[in-house]
Amino acid sequence: MGHNLAKLPHKLDAKSATCRVVVETPKGRRGKLDYDPKSGLFRLKTLLPDGMSFPLDFGFVPSTLCDDGDPLDVMVLADEANPPGTLLEVRLLGVIEAEEKEHGKTERNDRLIAAAIVSHLYANFKTAADLDKAFTDNLVQFWTNKDRLEGKAFRCLGIKGPDAAIALIKQGAKAAA
């Protein structure tokens, strides 16, 4: 069996706001894939209804751990959809700070926003503020709708910049250590 992708070094560089992420679900897919560290494979976890798909590549920051027991979630702006298992170097643009409520229990479940370093379209993006407000509103709406379908309530607490994303990775890395 190969390496456990969840345990790869994230190589966070706080000065340049860069790190490494692993893609689980490519942009445009209806099926949400989850990395299974035991088998080293990606399993189909849920399926979105017709007409709904992931707006960006979705994955995780390796060697981090969050309140929900999973690595830190990340959405990646990339010039094309990347297949599951792709290791990407990204520039952290910010974070959608969010709470999810399920079975009366509320927990934080933030979503980092990053741009692939190897990119023509997003080469000059430095912060979430560089993104069109309608675009970030759509991202929030996607998670709101997805959670509603799964019987959860998603609440956006705000959209912060790269510093907040870096702080979350540092916090998640401590929890995973």
ROLO-800477 format. One line per 8 residues: number of its first residue (from 1); for each residue x, y, z of N, C-alpha, C. Coordinates in nm, 2 decimals, always signed. Example, Ala and Ser with C-alpha at 12.3 -4.5 7.8 and 13.67 -1.06 7.14 Angstrom:
<recs>
1	+1.32,-0.57,+0.78,+1.23,-0.45,+0.78,+1.32,-0.33,+0.78 ~ +1.28,-0.22,+0.71,+1.37,-0.11,+0.71,+1.29,+0.00,+0.79
</recs>
This chain:
<recs>
1	+0.08,-0.12,+0.00,+0.00,+0.00,+0.00,+0.09,+0.13,+0.00 ~ +0.04,+0.23,-0.06,+0.11,+0.36,-0.08,+0.11,+0.44,+0.05 ~ +0.15,+0.56,+0.04,+0.15,+0.65,+0.15,+0.01,+0.69,+0.19 ~ -0.01,+0.73,+0.31,-0.14,+0.79,+0.36,-0.14,+0.94,+0.32 ~ -0.22,+0.97,+0.22,-0.22,+1.11,+0.17,-0.26,+1.21,+0.28 ~ -0.34,+1.17,+0.38,-0.38,+1.26,+0.49,-0.26,+1.30,+0.58 ~ -0.16,+1.22,+0.57,-0.04,+1.24,+0.66,+0.08,+1.31,+0.59 ~ +0.06,+1.34,+0.46,+0.16,+1.42,+0.38,+0.19,+1.55,+0.45
9	+0.31,+1.60,+0.45,+0.34,+1.73,+0.50,+0.26,+1.84,+0.42 ~ +0.20,+1.93,+0.49,+0.13,+2.04,+0.42,+0.22,+2.15,+0.36 ~ +0.34,+2.15,+0.42,+0.44,+2.25,+0.38,+0.38,+2.40,+0.37 ~ +0.32,+2.43,+0.48,+0.27,+2.57,+0.49,+0.38,+2.67,+0.50 ~ +0.38,+2.77,+0.41,+0.47,+2.88,+0.41,+0.39,+3.00,+0.44 ~ +0.39,+3.05,+0.56,+0.31,+3.16,+0.61,+0.34,+3.29,+0.53 ~ +0.47,+3.31,+0.50,+0.52,+3.43,+0.43,+0.45,+3.45,+0.30 ~ +0.45,+3.34,+0.22,+0.39,+3.34,+0.08,+0.25,+3.29,+0.08
17	+0.20,+3.25,+0.20,+0.06,+3.20,+0.21,+0.03,+3.09,+0.12 ~ +0.13,+2.99,+0.11,+0.12,+2.88,+0.03,+0.12,+2.75,+0.11 ~ +0.06,+2.64,+0.06,+0.07,+2.51,+0.12,+0.03,+2.41,+0.01 ~ +0.03,+2.28,+0.06,-0.01,+2.17,-0.03,-0.15,+2.12,+0.01 ~ -0.23,+2.08,-0.09,-0.36,+2.02,-0.07,-0.38,+1.90,-0.15 ~ -0.47,+1.82,-0.11,-0.51,+1.70,-0.19,-0.65,+1.71,-0.24 ~ -0.67,+1.69,-0.37,-0.80,+1.70,-0.43,-0.88,+1.57,-0.40 ~ -1.00,+1.58,-0.35,-1.09,+1.46,-0.34,-1.19,+1.46,-0.45
25	-1.27,+1.57,-0.46,-1.38,+1.58,-0.55,-1.35,+1.69,-0.66 ~ -1.34,+1.65,-0.78,-1.31,+1.75,-0.89,-1.43,+1.84,-0.91 ~ -1.40,+1.97,-0.95,-1.50,+2.06,-0.99,-1.59,+2.00,-1.10 ~ -1.72,+2.02,-1.09,-1.82,+1.98,-1.19,-1.88,+1.84,-1.16 ~ -1.82,+1.77,-1.05,-1.87,+1.64,-1.02,-1.99,+1.64,-0.93 ~ -2.09,+1.55,-0.95,-2.20,+1.54,-0.86,-2.17,+1.45,-0.74 ~ -2.08,+1.35,-0.76,-2.04,+1.25,-0.66,-1.94,+1.31,-0.57 ~ -1.96,+1.32,-0.43,-1.86,+1.36,-0.34,-1.77,+1.24,-0.30
33	-1.65,+1.26,-0.33,-1.55,+1.15,-0.30,-1.48,+1.19,-0.17 ~ -1.46,+1.08,-0.09,-1.39,+1.10,+0.04,-1.26,+1.01,+0.03 ~ -1.15,+1.06,+0.07,-1.03,+0.98,+0.08,-1.04,+0.89,+0.20 ~ -1.01,+0.76,+0.18,-1.01,+0.66,+0.28,-0.86,+0.62,+0.31 ~ -0.81,+0.67,+0.43,-0.67,+0.65,+0.46,-0.63,+0.50,+0.47 ~ -0.73,+0.42,+0.52,-0.70,+0.27,+0.54,-0.67,+0.20,+0.41 ~ -0.75,+0.23,+0.30,-0.73,+0.16,+0.17,-0.64,+0.25,+0.08 ~ -0.63,+0.38,+0.11,-0.56,+0.47,+0.02,-0.64,+0.50,-0.11
41	-0.77,+0.47,-0.10,-0.86,+0.49,-0.22,-0.96,+0.60,-0.19 ~ -1.03,+0.64,-0.29,-1.13,+0.74,-0.28,-1.27,+0.67,-0.29 ~ -1.36,+0.69,-0.19,-1.49,+0.62,-0.20,-1.59,+0.73,-0.22 ~ -1.70,+0.68,-0.29,-1.81,+0.77,-0.32,-1.89,+0.78,-0.19 ~ -1.91,+0.90,-0.14,-1.98,+0.92,-0.01,-2.12,+0.96,-0.03 ~ -2.14,+1.06,-0.11,-2.28,+1.11,-0.14,-2.29,+1.15,-0.29 ~ -2.41,+1.17,-0.33,-2.44,+1.21,-0.47,-2.53,+1.33,-0.47 ~ -2.49,+1.44,-0.53,-2.58,+1.55,-0.54,-2.69,+1.53,-0.65
49	-2.80,+1.59,-0.64,-2.91,+1.57,-0.74,-2.87,+1.63,-0.87 ~ -2.94,+1.58,-0.98,-2.92,+1.64,-1.11,-2.92,+1.79,-1.11 ~ -2.83,+1.85,-1.19,-2.83,+1.99,-1.20,-2.74,+2.06,-1.09 ~ -2.69,+1.98,-0.99,-2.61,+2.04,-0.89,-2.47,+1.97,-0.89 ~ -2.37,+2.05,-0.89,-2.23,+1.99,-0.89,-2.14,+2.08,-0.81 ~ -2.02,+2.02,-0.77,-1.92,+2.10,-0.70,-1.87,+2.21,-0.78 ~ -1.87,+2.34,-0.72,-1.84,+2.46,-0.80,-1.69,+2.47,-0.82 ~ -1.61,+2.41,-0.73,-1.46,+2.41,-0.74,-1.41,+2.28,-0.70
57	-1.28,+2.25,-0.74,-1.21,+2.13,-0.68,-1.23,+2.14,-0.53 ~ -1.26,+2.03,-0.47,-1.27,+2.03,-0.32,-1.18,+1.92,-0.26 ~ -1.11,+1.95,-0.16,-1.02,+1.85,-0.10,-0.99,+1.89,+0.05 ~ -0.86,+1.85,+0.08,-0.82,+1.88,+0.22,-0.68,+1.92,+0.23 ~ -0.64,+1.98,+0.35,-0.50,+2.01,+0.38,-0.45,+1.90,+0.46 ~ -0.35,+1.82,+0.40,-0.29,+1.71,+0.48,-0.23,+1.75,+0.61 ~ -0.22,+1.65,+0.70,-0.16,+1.68,+0.83,-0.22,+1.79,+0.91 ~ -0.36,+1.80,+0.89,-0.44,+1.89,+0.98,-0.56,+1.81,+1.03
65	-0.61,+1.86,+1.14,-0.73,+1.80,+1.20,-0.82,+1.91,+1.25 ~ -0.95,+1.89,+1.22,-1.05,+1.99,+1.27,-1.15,+1.93,+1.37 ~ -1.24,+2.02,+1.42,-1.33,+1.97,+1.52,-1.42,+1.86,+1.48 ~ -1.44,+1.85,+1.34,-1.53,+1.74,+1.29,-1.46,+1.61,+1.28 ~ -1.33,+1.60,+1.31,-1.25,+1.48,+1.30,-1.18,+1.46,+1.17 ~ -1.21,+1.55,+1.07,-1.15,+1.54,+0.94,-1.04,+1.64,+0.92 ~ -0.96,+1.63,+0.82,-0.86,+1.74,+0.79,-0.94,+1.86,+0.74 ~ -0.87,+1.97,+0.74,-0.93,+2.10,+0.70,-0.97,+2.10,+0.56
73	-1.10,+2.14,+0.53,-1.15,+2.15,+0.40,-1.10,+2.26,+0.32 ~ -1.08,+2.24,+0.19,-1.04,+2.35,+0.10,-1.10,+2.34,-0.04 ~ -1.14,+2.46,-0.09,-1.19,+2.47,-0.22,-1.09,+2.54,-0.31 ~ -1.06,+2.48,-0.42,-0.94,+2.53,-0.50,-0.99,+2.59,-0.64 ~ -0.95,+2.71,-0.66,-0.97,+2.77,-0.79,-0.85,+2.72,-0.88 ~ -0.89,+2.65,-0.99,-0.79,+2.59,-1.08,-0.84,+2.61,-1.22 ~ -0.74,+2.61,-1.32,-0.78,+2.64,-1.46,-0.86,+2.52,-1.52 ~ -0.84,+2.40,-1.46,-0.92,+2.29,-1.50,-0.94,+2.20,-1.38
81	-1.04,+2.11,-1.39,-1.07,+2.02,-1.28,-0.96,+1.92,-1.26 ~ -0.91,+1.90,-1.14,-0.80,+1.80,-1.11,-0.86,+1.67,-1.06 ~ -0.81,+1.56,-1.11,-0.86,+1.43,-1.06,-0.83,+1.40,-0.92 ~ -0.91,+1.31,-0.85,-0.90,+1.28,-0.71,-0.75,+1.23,-0.69 ~ -0.69,+1.28,-0.58,-0.56,+1.24,-0.54,-0.45,+1.33,-0.59 ~ -0.49,+1.43,-0.67,-0.39,+1.53,-0.72,-0.34,+1.61,-0.60 ~ -0.21,+1.62,-0.59,-0.14,+1.70,-0.49,-0.11,+1.84,-0.55 ~ -0.18,+1.94,-0.50,-0.16,+2.08,-0.56,-0.09,+2.17,-0.46
89	+0.00,+2.25,-0.52,+0.05,+2.36,-0.44,-0.05,+2.48,-0.46 ~ -0.09,+2.54,-0.35,-0.19,+2.65,-0.36,-0.15,+2.77,-0.29 ~ -0.21,+2.88,-0.33,-0.19,+3.01,-0.25,-0.32,+3.03,-0.18 ~ -0.31,+3.05,-0.05,-0.43,+3.06,+0.04,-0.49,+3.20,+0.02 ~ -0.62,+3.21,-0.02,-0.69,+3.34,-0.04,-0.77,+3.38,+0.08 ~ -0.82,+3.28,+0.15,-0.90,+3.31,+0.27,-0.98,+3.19,+0.31 ~ -1.09,+3.22,+0.38,-1.17,+3.11,+0.44,-1.32,+3.16,+0.45 ~ -1.41,+3.07,+0.42,-1.55,+3.09,+0.45,-1.56,+3.03,+0.59
97	-1.58,+3.12,+0.69,-1.60,+3.07,+0.83,-1.74,+3.03,+0.84 ~ -1.76,+2.90,+0.89,-1.90,+2.85,+0.89,-1.93,+2.76,+1.01 ~ -2.05,+2.75,+1.04,-2.10,+2.65,+1.14,-2.20,+2.56,+1.07 ~ -2.19,+2.43,+1.11,-2.29,+2.33,+1.07,-2.37,+2.28,+1.19 ~ -2.50,+2.27,+1.17,-2.58,+2.22,+1.28,-2.65,+2.09,+1.23 ~ -2.63,+1.98,+1.31,-2.68,+1.85,+1.27,-2.73,+1.78,+1.40 ~ -2.85,+1.73,+1.40,-2.90,+1.66,+1.52,-2.89,+1.75,+1.65 ~ -2.91,+1.88,+1.63,-2.91,+1.97,+1.75,-2.77,+2.01,+1.79
105	-2.67,+1.96,+1.72,-2.53,+1.98,+1.76,-2.47,+2.08,+1.66 ~ -2.40,+2.18,+1.71,-2.34,+2.28,+1.62,-2.19,+2.27,+1.63 ~ -2.12,+2.26,+1.51,-1.98,+2.27,+1.51,-1.92,+2.35,+1.40 ~ -1.80,+2.41,+1.42,-1.74,+2.49,+1.32,-1.70,+2.39,+1.20 ~ -1.72,+2.44,+1.08,-1.67,+2.36,+0.97,-1.63,+2.46,+0.86 ~ -1.52,+2.52,+0.88,-1.47,+2.63,+0.79,-1.42,+2.56,+0.65 ~ -1.43,+2.64,+0.55,-1.39,+2.60,+0.41,-1.28,+2.70,+0.37 ~ -1.16,+2.65,+0.35,-1.05,+2.74,+0.30,-1.08,+2.76,+0.15
113	-1.04,+2.88,+0.10,-1.04,+2.91,-0.04,-0.90,+2.93,-0.08 ~ -0.86,+2.86,-0.19,-0.72,+2.87,-0.24,-0.72,+2.88,-0.39 ~ -0.61,+2.92,-0.44,-0.59,+2.92,-0.59,-0.47,+2.83,-0.62 ~ -0.48,+2.75,-0.72,-0.37,+2.67,-0.76,-0.25,+2.76,-0.81 ~ -0.13,+2.72,-0.76,-0.01,+2.80,-0.80,+0.01,+2.79,-0.95 ~ +0.00,+2.67,-1.01,+0.01,+2.65,-1.15,-0.12,+2.69,-1.21 ~ -0.13,+2.81,-1.26,-0.25,+2.86,-1.31,-0.22,+2.99,-1.40 ~ -0.30,+3.00,-1.51,-0.30,+3.12,-1.59,-0.41,+3.21,-1.53
121	-0.53,+3.16,-1.51,-0.65,+3.24,-1.47,-0.64,+3.30,-1.34 ~ -0.58,+3.23,-1.24,-0.58,+3.28,-1.10,-0.44,+3.32,-1.05 ~ -0.35,+3.34,-1.14,-0.21,+3.38,-1.10,-0.20,+3.50,-1.02 ~ -0.29,+3.60,-1.04,-0.28,+3.73,-0.97,-0.37,+3.74,-0.85 ~ -0.44,+3.63,-0.82,-0.53,+3.64,-0.70,-0.45,+3.62,-0.57 ~ -0.47,+3.71,-0.48,-0.40,+3.71,-0.35,-0.48,+3.69,-0.23 ~ -0.61,+3.73,-0.24,-0.70,+3.73,-0.12,-0.84,+3.70,-0.16 ~ -0.92,+3.66,-0.07,-1.06,+3.63,-0.10,-1.13,+3.76,-0.15
129	-1.08,+3.88,-0.11,-1.14,+4.01,-0.15,-1.12,+4.03,-0.30 ~ -1.02,+3.95,-0.36,-1.01,+3.96,-0.51,-1.12,+3.89,-0.59 ~ -1.19,+3.81,-0.52,-1.30,+3.74,-0.58,-1.43,+3.82,-0.58 ~ -1.50,+3.81,-0.69,-1.63,+3.88,-0.71,-1.72,+3.84,-0.59 ~ -1.80,+3.93,-0.54,-1.89,+3.90,-0.43,-1.99,+3.80,-0.47 ~ -2.04,+3.81,-0.59,-2.14,+3.72,-0.64,-2.09,+3.57,-0.64 ~ -1.95,+3.56,-0.67,-1.89,+3.43,-0.68,-1.88,+3.37,-0.54 ~ -1.84,+3.45,-0.44,-1.83,+3.39,-0.30,-1.97,+3.37,-0.25
137	-2.07,+3.45,-0.28,-2.21,+3.43,-0.24,-2.26,+3.29,-0.30 ~ -2.22,+3.26,-0.42,-2.25,+3.13,-0.48,-2.19,+3.02,-0.41 ~ -2.07,+3.03,-0.37,-2.00,+2.93,-0.29,-2.07,+2.90,-0.16 ~ -2.11,+3.00,-0.09,-2.18,+2.99,+0.03,-2.32,+2.92,+0.01 ~ -2.38,+2.96,-0.10,-2.51,+2.91,-0.14,-2.50,+2.76,-0.17 ~ -2.39,+2.72,-0.23,-2.37,+2.58,-0.26,-2.37,+2.50,-0.13 ~ -2.29,+2.54,-0.03,-2.28,+2.47,+0.09,-2.41,+2.47,+0.17 ~ -2.48,+2.58,+0.16,-2.61,+2.59,+0.23,-2.71,+2.49,+0.17
145	-2.71,+2.48,+0.03,-2.80,+2.38,-0.03,-2.76,+2.24,-0.01 ~ -2.63,+2.21,-0.02,-2.58,+2.08,+0.00,-2.61,+2.03,+0.14 ~ -2.59,+2.11,+0.24,-2.62,+2.07,+0.38,-2.77,+2.05,+0.40 ~ -2.85,+2.14,+0.34,-2.99,+2.12,+0.35,-3.04,+1.98,+0.30 ~ -2.98,+1.94,+0.19,-3.02,+1.81,+0.13,-2.98,+1.70,+0.23 ~ -2.87,+1.72,+0.31,-2.82,+1.62,+0.40,-2.88,+1.63,+0.54 ~ -2.98,+1.72,+0.56,-3.04,+1.74,+0.69,-2.96,+1.82,+0.78 ~ -2.86,+1.90,+0.73,-2.78,+1.99,+0.81,-2.81,+2.13,+0.78
153	-2.78,+2.22,+0.88,-2.79,+2.36,+0.85,-2.65,+2.43,+0.85 ~ -2.63,+2.49,+0.73,-2.50,+2.56,+0.71,-2.52,+2.71,+0.73 ~ -2.43,+2.77,+0.82,-2.44,+2.91,+0.84,-2.30,+2.98,+0.82 ~ -2.30,+3.07,+0.73,-2.17,+3.14,+0.70,-2.16,+3.25,+0.81 ~ -2.04,+3.25,+0.87,-2.01,+3.35,+0.98,-1.93,+3.47,+0.92 ~ -1.88,+3.45,+0.80,-1.80,+3.56,+0.74,-1.70,+3.50,+0.65 ~ -1.64,+3.59,+0.57,-1.54,+3.55,+0.48,-1.41,+3.63,+0.51 ~ -1.31,+3.56,+0.55,-1.18,+3.62,+0.59,-1.07,+3.60,+0.49
161	-0.96,+3.67,+0.51,-0.85,+3.67,+0.42,-0.75,+3.56,+0.45 ~ -0.63,+3.57,+0.38,-0.53,+3.47,+0.40,-0.48,+3.44,+0.54 ~ -0.47,+3.55,+0.62,-0.42,+3.53,+0.76,-0.50,+3.44,+0.84 ~ -0.63,+3.45,+0.82,-0.72,+3.36,+0.89,-0.71,+3.21,+0.84 ~ -0.68,+3.20,+0.71,-0.66,+3.06,+0.66,-0.53,+3.00,+0.71 ~ -0.42,+3.08,+0.72,-0.29,+3.04,+0.77,-0.31,+3.00,+0.92 ~ -0.38,+3.08,+1.00,-0.40,+3.05,+1.14,-0.48,+2.92,+1.16 ~ -0.58,+2.89,+1.07,-0.65,+2.76,+1.08,-0.56,+2.64,+1.05
169	-0.47,+2.66,+0.95,-0.38,+2.55,+0.92,-0.29,+2.52,+1.03 ~ -0.24,+2.63,+1.09,-0.15,+2.61,+1.21,-0.22,+2.54,+1.32 ~ -0.34,+2.58,+1.35,-0.43,+2.52,+1.45,-0.45,+2.38,+1.42 ~ -0.49,+2.35,+1.30,-0.52,+2.21,+1.25,-0.40,+2.12,+1.26 ~ -0.28,+2.18,+1.23,-0.16,+2.10,+1.23,-0.12,+2.06,+1.37 ~ -0.15,+2.15,+1.47,-0.12,+2.12,+1.61,-0.21,+2.01,+1.65 ~ -0.34,+2.01,+1.61,-0.44,+1.91,+1.65,-0.40,+1.78,+1.59 ~ -0.34,+1.78,+1.48,-0.31,+1.65,+1.41,-0.18,+1.59,+1.46
177	-0.09,+1.67,+1.52,+0.04,+1.63,+1.56,+0.03,+1.52,+1.67
</recs>
